[in-house]
Amino acid sequence: MEEKSLEGWAPSLGHEANVDEVVDLAFDYRGDVTVTLDGGRALVGYVYNRDGEAPDPYLQLFDPGGDSHTIRYAEIRTVEFTGKDTASGKSYEAWLRRKAEAQPGTSSSSPT
């Protein structure tokens, strides 16, 4: 079974998913996301922390320059999975498949 990457996904908050679900997915994502805030400001970065149970839920991300930003869930309008998914295709099953294909005398194609 192939893994499905979130790379390129731009969910409609409130329609496809709620902010809590999308932030949790962004936290698990191994690539950058673009978070658009009230007023249209966009921050690009890697989500390294979040607390949806806090009195004022927030996420934290590192931008490409290494600066940390704390963003309240209430400020978030969109979360887009814009960065390359560095974990895509790197599941244990994919590793086993690549290992088997690399074995001498094995082939994934049928003989002709």
C-alpha positions, 0 to 999 in steps of 0.5 A: 500500500502506497502512502499518501502525502499531504504535499500540495494539500490546501484544505478549506478550514471549516469545510474539509477539516477544522483547524485542530485537525489540520494543525495536528497534520502539519505538526506530523508533516515533514515539510514546510507549511504556509500559514495565512493569518487574519489580514492576509500575512503568510508565514512559511515554516516547519511546525515544531510544536502545538498545543490545542489544549491550551486556554488559547491554542497555538502552534509554533514554527521555525521559518527558513531563517531559523526564527521561531513564531508562535501563532494562535489558532484563532489567527489562522485562516489557512494552512497549506502543505507547500514544502516538499514532503521529505518523508514521502515514500520513506515508509518501512514498506517502501524500504522493504520494496527497495531492498527487495528490488536491489537484491541480485537476481530479483526483478519487479518486472515479469520475464519476457 
